[in-house]
């Protein structure tokens, strides 16, 4: 058991990476739902559109437009699309380009860090 400063730091970094990936994917559906609700509007008989989550707000006008520009669009790009794209990139990178430090998807370190994303799937 190597307890040198570098080895302990590597173990902590690996555990932190696993924790971050798991937490990201646990909270991803909830945050995605919240972001997408910013764009969910209902059209009334008179033709006006109101936010489904708050029928007092007209869609894409005033405060709602400000929130959509400040949080909705960045949230959709970074969170709704960005997190799954990052997972795809990491998995594809490990599957197609294993290196000396990390092997392919069958490498025990890769399975430990990212395995929950793909172990239930077949090749």
N, CA, C and O of each residue as an XYZ file, in Angstrom:
492
protein
N       0.847     -1.181      0.000
C       0.000      0.000      0.000
C       0.889      1.241      0.000
O       1.641      1.485      0.944
N       0.789      2.004     -1.058
C       1.606      3.207     -1.215
C       0.852      4.403     -0.628
O      -0.197      4.791     -1.142
N       1.385      4.981      0.444
C       0.752      6.124      1.091
C       1.526      7.417      0.856
O       1.432      8.353      1.650
N       2.284      7.468     -0.224
C       3.014      8.692     -0.542
C       2.014      9.787     -0.927
O       0.853      9.519     -1.238
N       2.499     11.007     -0.896
C       1.642     12.161     -1.194
C       0.981     12.041     -2.566
O      -0.214     12.301     -2.706
N       1.752     11.651     -3.572
C       1.214     11.527     -4.923
C       0.181     10.429     -5.042
O      -0.829     10.600     -5.724
N       0.420      9.299     -4.385
C      -0.515      8.178     -4.456
C      -1.836      8.510     -3.762
O      -2.908      8.180     -4.269
N      -1.756      9.154     -2.619
C      -2.965      9.535     -1.892
C      -3.750     10.575     -2.699
O      -4.976     10.508     -2.784
N      -3.040     11.522     -3.280
C      -3.699     12.520     -4.128
C      -4.400     11.878     -5.309
O      -5.504     12.289     -5.663
N      -3.780     10.871     -5.931
C      -4.388     10.178     -7.063
C      -5.651      9.434     -6.636
O      -6.642      9.420     -7.366
N      -5.614      8.818     -5.456
C      -6.789      8.101     -4.951
C      -7.925      9.083     -4.677
O      -9.074      8.826     -5.035
N      -7.603     10.197     -4.048
C      -8.629     11.208     -3.762
C      -9.207     11.755     -5.060
O     -10.422     11.914     -5.177
N      -8.350     12.043     -6.035
C      -8.820     12.573     -7.318
C      -9.745     11.576     -8.017
O     -10.769     11.965     -8.578
N      -9.383     10.289     -7.982
C     -10.217      9.260     -8.617
C     -11.577      9.165     -7.931
O     -12.608      9.086     -8.599
N     -11.579      9.172     -6.603
C     -12.848      9.113     -5.859
C     -13.691     10.359     -6.115
O     -14.910     10.265     -6.258
N     -13.055     11.512     -6.174
C     -13.768     12.753     -6.451
C     -14.378     12.726     -7.847
O     -15.520     13.145     -8.034
N     -13.630     12.242     -8.816
C     -14.136     12.162    -10.192
C     -15.358     11.259    -10.263
O     -16.344     11.603    -10.914
N     -15.304     10.119     -9.607
C     -16.448      9.198     -9.594
C     -17.652      9.870     -8.942
O     -18.767      9.778     -9.455
N     -17.434     10.538     -7.827
C     -18.521     11.212     -7.117
C     -19.153     12.289     -7.988
O     -20.378     12.382     -8.056
N     -18.351     13.091     -8.644
C     -18.870     14.163     -9.503
C     -19.696     13.593    -10.645
O     -20.783     14.099    -10.926
N     -19.209     12.559    -11.304
C     -19.943     11.952    -12.425
C     -21.274     11.389    -11.946
O     -22.300     11.603    -12.593
N     -21.277     10.678    -10.829
C     -22.513     10.095    -10.305
C     -23.501     11.189     -9.920
O     -24.680     11.100    -10.262
N     -23.043     12.212     -9.219
C     -23.938     13.301     -8.805
C     -24.505     14.024    -10.033
O     -25.693     14.347    -10.068
N     -23.671     14.275    -11.025
C     -24.157     14.931    -12.246
C     -25.317     14.157    -12.858
O     -26.320     14.748    -13.258
N     -25.183     12.846    -12.929
C     -26.225     12.065    -13.570
C     -27.414     11.791    -12.661
O     -28.491     11.453    -13.152
N     -27.248     11.926    -11.355
C     -28.396     11.804    -10.464
C     -29.276     13.047    -10.514
O     -30.502     12.944    -10.473
N     -28.663     14.208    -10.603
C     -29.441     15.454    -10.610
C     -29.799     15.910    -12.028
O     -30.600     16.831    -12.192
N     -29.223     15.286    -13.039
C     -29.468     15.707    -14.426
C     -30.949     15.724    -14.797
O     -31.398     16.724    -15.356
N     -31.739     14.681    -14.522
C     -33.162     14.726    -14.908
C     -33.936     15.858    -14.237
O     -34.779     16.490    -14.874
N     -33.665     16.118    -12.977
C     -34.387     17.168    -12.253
C     -34.060     18.547    -12.817
O     -34.957     19.357    -13.049
N     -32.790     18.807    -13.034
C     -32.390     20.114    -13.567
C     -32.845     20.259    -15.015
O     -33.253     21.345    -15.428
N     -32.779     19.189    -15.784
C     -33.260     19.233    -17.171
C     -34.741     19.594    -17.206
O     -35.163     20.425    -18.010
N     -35.522     18.974    -16.342
C     -36.960     19.274    -16.287
C     -37.191     20.747    -15.960
O     -38.030     21.402    -16.577
N     -36.442     21.260    -14.988
C     -36.600     22.673    -14.607
C     -36.228     23.605    -15.752
O     -36.918     24.594    -15.996
N     -35.147     23.299    -16.453
C     -34.721     24.141    -17.572
C     -35.761     24.101    -18.685
O     -36.124     25.140    -19.236
N     -36.239     22.910    -19.013
C     -37.203     22.793    -20.114
C     -38.553     23.418    -19.776
O     -39.284     23.831    -20.676
N     -38.891     23.491    -18.493
C     -40.145     24.149    -18.106
C     -40.121     25.640    -18.428
O     -41.175     26.260    -18.567
N     -38.939     26.213    -18.544
C     -38.847     27.627    -18.923
C     -39.351     27.866    -20.340
O     -39.705     28.991    -20.694
N     -39.383     26.817    -21.149
C     -39.795     26.951    -22.551
C     -41.198     26.389    -22.804
O     -41.679     26.433    -23.936
N     -41.859     25.861    -21.768
C     -43.167     25.234    -21.935
C     -44.266     26.268    -21.759
O     -44.546     26.714    -20.646
N     -44.875     26.637    -22.858
C     -45.925     27.645    -22.849
C     -47.244     27.041    -23.309
O     -47.273     26.030    -24.010
N     -48.325     27.678    -22.902
C     -49.642     27.246    -23.368
C     -50.314     28.405    -24.089
O     -50.213     29.564    -23.686
N     -50.996     28.054    -25.158
C     -51.670     29.062    -25.962
C     -53.141     29.099    -25.567
O     -53.818     28.071    -25.560
N     -53.625     30.288    -25.241
C     -55.021     30.456    -24.872
C     -55.867     30.716    -26.115
O     -55.344     30.914    -27.212
N     -57.176     30.711    -25.922
C     -58.098     30.910    -27.045
C     -57.882     32.238    -27.752
O     -58.099     32.343    -28.959
N     -57.455     33.254    -27.009
C     -57.256     34.570    -27.619
C     -55.930     34.676    -28.372
O     -55.628     35.718    -28.953
N     -55.132     33.594    -28.362
C     -53.873     33.577    -29.098
C     -52.649     33.928    -28.276
O     -51.521     33.731    -28.729
N     -52.853     34.448    -27.068
C     -51.716     34.774    -26.210
C     -51.111     33.502    -25.628
O     -51.809     32.521    -25.370
N     -49.796     33.542    -25.427
C     -49.082     32.392    -24.866
C     -48.600     32.751    -23.469
O     -48.037     33.822    -23.244
N     -48.834     31.823    -22.524
C     -48.441     32.012    -21.134
C     -47.606     30.827    -20.675
O     -47.768     29.705    -21.154
N     -46.713     31.103    -19.740
C     -45.850     30.068    -19.203
C     -46.697     29.043    -18.455
O     -47.505     29.399    -17.598
N     -46.507     27.793    -18.780
C     -47.291     26.732    -18.152
C     -47.055     26.681    -16.641
O     -48.000     26.474    -15.880
N     -45.818     26.866    -16.199
C     -45.492     26.814    -14.770
C     -46.043     28.008    -13.997
O     -46.289     27.906    -12.795
N     -46.242     29.142    -14.678
C     -46.791     30.350    -14.043
C     -47.673     31.070    -15.055
O     -47.190     31.892    -15.834
N     -48.969     30.760    -15.042
C     -49.881     31.345    -16.033
C     -50.004     32.868    -15.981
O     -50.666     33.451    -16.839
N     -49.387     33.525    -15.004
C     -49.410     34.985    -14.957
C     -48.337     35.606    -15.848
O     -48.369     36.812    -16.092
N     -47.399     34.814    -16.332
C     -46.308     35.329    -17.162
C     -46.553     35.037    -18.632
O     -46.788     33.895    -19.026
N     -46.495     36.094    -19.436
C     -46.573     35.898    -20.883
C     -45.249     35.337    -21.369
O     -44.179     35.759    -20.930
N     -45.337     34.392    -22.268
C     -44.133     33.734    -22.769
C     -43.300     34.680    -23.623
O     -43.811     35.415    -24.469
N     -42.004     34.631    -23.368
C     -41.002     35.347    -24.152
C     -41.241     36.848    -24.219
O     -40.969     37.502    -25.226
N     -41.763     37.376    -23.105
C     -41.928     38.819    -22.961
C     -41.468     39.214    -21.561
O     -41.615     38.430    -20.624
N     -40.924     40.397    -21.406
C     -40.564     40.953    -20.107
C     -39.664     40.055    -19.283
O     -38.598     39.632    -19.730
N     -40.121     39.768    -18.051
C     -39.321     38.963    -17.122
C     -39.041     37.563    -17.664
O     -37.945     37.032    -17.483
N     -40.016     36.976    -18.318
C     -39.806     35.626    -18.849
C     -38.708     35.622    -19.906
O     -37.873     34.718    -19.921
N     -38.695     36.595    -20.768
C     -37.648     36.665    -21.792
C     -36.276     36.840    -21.145
O     -35.298     36.242    -21.593
N     -36.201     37.651    -20.104
C     -34.937     37.842    -19.391
C     -34.437     36.530    -18.802
O     -33.256     36.205    -18.922
N     -35.325     35.779    -18.169
C     -34.946     34.497    -17.571
C     -34.547     33.486    -18.640
O     -33.600     32.723    -18.453
N     -35.261     33.480    -19.750
C     -34.928     32.556    -20.841
C     -33.536     32.858    -21.392
O     -32.752     31.943    -21.644
N     -33.235     34.128    -21.575
C     -31.914     34.503    -22.111
C     -30.817     34.254    -21.081
O     -29.746     33.757    -21.431
N     -31.066     34.593    -19.816
C     -30.034     34.475    -18.782
C     -29.830     33.052    -18.282
O     -28.704     32.666    -17.968
N     -30.893     32.270    -18.203
C     -30.780     30.924    -17.616
C     -31.234     29.813    -18.544
O     -30.614     28.750    -18.579
N     -32.288     30.033    -19.287
C     -32.860     28.972    -20.105
C     -31.961     28.501    -21.231
O     -31.702     27.305    -21.365
N     -31.491     29.419    -22.026
C     -30.639     29.047    -23.167
C     -29.288     28.502    -22.691
O     -28.867     27.445    -23.160
N     -28.594     29.195    -21.769
C     -27.343     28.608    -21.276
C     -27.564     27.266    -20.570
O     -26.762     26.347    -20.726
N     -28.637     27.151    -19.803
C     -28.928     25.893    -19.115
C     -29.185     24.763    -20.088
O     -28.731     23.638    -19.882
N     -29.915     25.066    -21.151
C     -30.194     24.032    -22.151
C     -28.911     23.602    -22.856
O     -28.689     22.412    -23.083
N     -28.078     24.563    -23.198
C     -26.838     24.221    -23.897
C     -25.840     23.507    -23.006
O     -25.286     22.477    -23.389
N     -25.608     24.051    -21.810
C     -24.586     23.487    -20.929
C     -25.062     22.239    -20.205
O     -24.318     21.263    -20.106
N     -26.279     22.251    -19.703
C     -26.725     21.156    -18.860
C     -27.469     20.079    -19.648
O     -27.089     18.908    -19.623
N     -28.525     20.481    -20.344
C     -29.367     19.502    -21.032
C     -28.590     18.789    -22.136
O     -28.710     17.574    -22.294
N     -27.802     19.530    -22.890
C     -27.028     18.946    -23.986
C     -25.595     18.654    -23.559
O     -25.040     17.621    -23.936
N     -24.989     19.541    -22.782
C     -23.574     19.436    -22.450
C     -23.191     18.245    -21.602
O     -22.181     17.600    -21.883
N     -23.961     17.926    -20.572
C     -23.618     16.808    -19.686
C     -23.671     15.469    -20.424
O     -22.719     14.695    -20.324
N     -24.745     15.163    -21.162
C     -24.724     13.910    -21.923
C     -23.636     13.903    -23.009
O     -23.051     12.856    -23.287
N     -23.367     15.044    -23.613
C     -22.310     15.114    -24.628
C     -20.946     14.843    -23.996
O     -20.107     14.178    -24.603
N     -20.719     15.343    -22.803
C     -19.468     15.067    -22.103
C     -19.338     13.579    -21.790
O     -18.265     13.001    -21.965
N     -20.414     12.959    -21.333
C     -20.384     11.517    -21.054
C     -20.094     10.736    -22.338
O     -19.292      9.803    -22.332
N     -20.742     11.118    -23.427
C     -20.490     10.458    -24.709
C     -19.028     10.615    -25.115
O     -18.398      9.653    -25.555
N     -18.493     11.808    -24.973
C     -17.096     12.059    -25.324
C     -16.153     11.195    -24.486
O     -15.238     10.571    -25.022
N     -16.379     11.160    -23.168
C     -15.510     10.372    -22.293
C     -15.565      8.887    -22.633
O     -14.534      8.217    -22.701
N     -16.776      8.381    -22.846
C     -16.908      6.961    -23.177
C     -16.302      6.643    -24.540
O     -15.605      5.641    -24.698
N     -16.565      7.482    -25.500
C     -16.023      7.250    -26.850
C     -14.499      7.357    -26.833
O     -13.809      6.575    -27.486
N     -13.983      8.320    -26.090
C     -12.543      8.507    -25.981
C     -11.892      7.264    -25.374
O     -10.858      6.805    -25.860
N     -12.487      6.724    -24.323
C     -11.929      5.522    -23.684
C     -12.100      4.290    -24.559
O     -11.234      3.416    -24.572
N     -13.198      4.210    -25.284
C     -13.454      3.028    -26.108
C     -12.555      2.989    -27.337
O     -12.071      1.924    -27.721
N     -12.331      4.147    -27.953
C     -11.595      4.179    -29.219
C     -10.116      4.472    -29.061
O      -9.311      4.081    -29.907
N      -9.746      5.160    -27.982
C      -8.350      5.565    -27.820
C      -7.813      5.241    -26.434
O      -7.462      6.149    -25.680
N      -7.743      3.961    -26.087
C      -7.131      3.658    -24.793
C      -5.661      4.052    -24.810
O      -4.989      3.917    -25.833
N      -5.164      4.538    -23.683
C      -3.763      4.932    -23.596
C      -3.060      4.095    -22.537
O      -3.645      3.165    -21.983
N      -1.824      4.425    -22.262
C      -1.040      3.652    -21.303
C      -1.586      3.798    -19.883
O      -1.508      2.860    -19.089
N      -2.136      4.962    -19.563
C      -2.631      5.203    -18.215
C      -4.006      4.561    -18.002
O      -4.263      3.962    -16.958
N      -4.879      4.692    -18.991
C      -6.230      4.144    -18.902
C      -6.482      3.288    -20.130
O      -6.301      3.732    -21.264
N      -6.899      2.065    -19.888
C      -7.210      1.173    -20.992
C      -8.569      1.493    -21.572
O      -9.110      2.580    -21.364
N      -9.109      0.548    -22.292
C     -10.428      0.714    -22.893
C     -11.519      0.605    -21.851
O     -11.262      0.748    -20.655
N     -12.724      0.354    -22.297
C     -13.877      0.300    -21.412
C     -13.834     -0.885    -20.449
O     -14.568     -0.904    -19.461
N     -12.979     -1.877    -20.728
C     -12.853     -3.031    -19.837
C     -11.804     -2.818    -18.748
O     -11.692     -3.638    -17.837
N     -11.037     -1.736    -18.825
C     -10.022     -1.439    -17.815
C     -10.700     -1.213    -16.460
O     -11.679     -0.471    -16.386
N     -10.202     -1.835    -15.392
C     -10.851     -1.691    -14.073
C     -11.003     -0.245    -13.597
O     -12.000      0.085    -12.955
N     -10.036      0.619    -13.898
C     -10.146      2.030    -13.491
C     -11.266      2.737    -14.246
O     -12.006      3.532    -13.667
N     -11.387      2.448    -15.524
C     -12.449      3.055    -16.336
C     -13.805      2.521    -15.888
O     -14.762      3.286    -15.769
N     -13.894      1.220    -15.641
C     -15.145      0.636    -15.153
C     -15.536      1.278    -13.825
O     -16.709      1.576    -13.599
N     -14.556      1.491    -12.947
C     -14.841      2.100    -11.642
C     -15.357      3.531    -11.795
O     -16.283      3.936    -11.091
N     -14.763      4.296    -12.710
C     -15.142      5.703    -12.867
C     -16.398      5.895    -13.704
O     -17.247      6.713    -13.351
N     -16.536      5.164    -14.799
C     -17.613      5.427    -15.749
C     -18.519      4.232    -16.020
O     -19.465      4.337    -16.800
N     -18.241      3.113    -15.390
C     -18.937      1.875    -15.698
C     -20.442      1.933    -15.561
O     -21.155      1.296    -16.337
N     -20.946      2.686    -14.586
C     -22.395      2.743    -14.407
C     -23.102      3.339    -15.626
O     -24.311      3.168    -15.783
N     -22.364      4.031    -16.480
C     -22.955      4.618    -17.676
C     -23.145      3.607    -18.801
O     -23.964      3.825    -19.694
N     -22.392      2.496    -18.769
C     -22.438      1.592    -19.923
C     -22.489      0.113    -19.591
O     -22.691     -0.687    -20.503
N     -22.319     -0.295    -18.362
C     -22.228     -1.725    -18.051
C     -23.505     -2.498    -18.382
O     -23.423     -3.685    -18.698
N     -24.648     -1.886    -18.324
C     -25.895     -2.575    -18.646
C     -26.170     -2.709    -20.133
O     -27.146     -3.346    -20.528
N     -25.328     -2.122    -20.952
C     -25.538     -2.152    -22.404
C     -24.730     -3.283    -23.026
O     -23.746     -3.759    -22.459
N     -25.173     -3.696    -24.201
C     -24.428     -4.733    -24.930
C     -23.691     -4.083    -26.080
O     -24.068     -3.016    -26.565
N     -22.640     -4.743    -26.499
C     -21.836     -4.209    -27.607
C     -22.329     -4.730    -28.922
O     -21.775     -4.389    -29.967
